[in-house]
């Protein structure tokens, strides 16, 4: 389980916060309007768009597009590689393509104003969060790495000051009962690793436990 947490002070000095945990969750699908208001029905936007390099290559060869390529939500902020020299539009036949990073890219948009925050009891931050997640299908360290690129836009009528952005995670490295967590200050790296040379149990890795790192790039 993992997600982002954002907190800051509004113009009156009041704390505004949005965070992920086990629930109740504090992000909902969809964008915010120019007044910082959420959609009337957030479920309309409850969709994660996924494209792969092979999907695009297949379209270029055959003209057959996946549903996510056809419906790529450029109007919500999903990045587009311009192929027709017309900025701001999305025309597949004219050469526009979803912008793909790595070998698979996933995109979604969310906000913290779409419902009542039962966990933090905070007022909304007014931030729209656009997420581009991507990974590489190749040998080496990139084969075991996922990237998450967050674009934050404040659509409220109040600036946020002293704002912090962080990652919360409960990684459960196989058998969670022997996990250790720590940090490497020289690398700016958060880490989780197995506390013993053997990770036992039906959900363990046995004699070859891995380690996991979190880094801000």
Steps between C-alpha positions, in 0.01 A plus 500: 500500500642837404394853415578869529446737789490877460459761770536876528356821641230704327484881502347502849768271641269199522644158421372335185594139437429208272641155553485138403496214747288194550189717482274683513674630187541871435546518125218459250500464120481800274617858451406820679341796323637857499333561839656194660173305494489127421276334241140447600564128449864394546424144388484621139877544519571175683734364235871432473637534146774256399707500183806305396763558236378187322142641499621809313717299263202276424284803423768647272516173307132407484290802595343296780496697825432380851215666688748691716683638196170605343370657821831651618379788724706786360225740605564403864875551473630165379821574306494487121785477251407750229500355148289754310656829619169606655555554873233400748313247286512121469460361149628146456451494124698823465795359693436586865588227750474450875835590652660180621797484734678168526317196366169540685337819624194537722316829560221616729371817665368543853404762758442527874176699482264237363357381830519535878840427657414261779862424586679836533184715533688766301358748255608425141843619393352606167766305314434309181745212469593361160707182511718349229639162602744312281737204487761345271508147360873446479781332688681667787378718788223661294332160467412517871410869519174689471478879467220734606496854366259731684373829361334711770281797412344720765150586380374644827469870581773471763874445468661224704813588696747284692378209289644151524465208259580147607450132430331270748541128454452169672714286269460150653819353353372144469449385859446832678582370850878532450518822296732785598473856368757775496659771291828586332554872552787517249278365222175655623355151487228338710548125523333180617693175533467157655619466857635148448676313220187289452149636447272223630133419450261447211540867401877515555782509246695219667878516471501784245321796661520824301520858626300803390594867478303824468665803343397849390658566159 
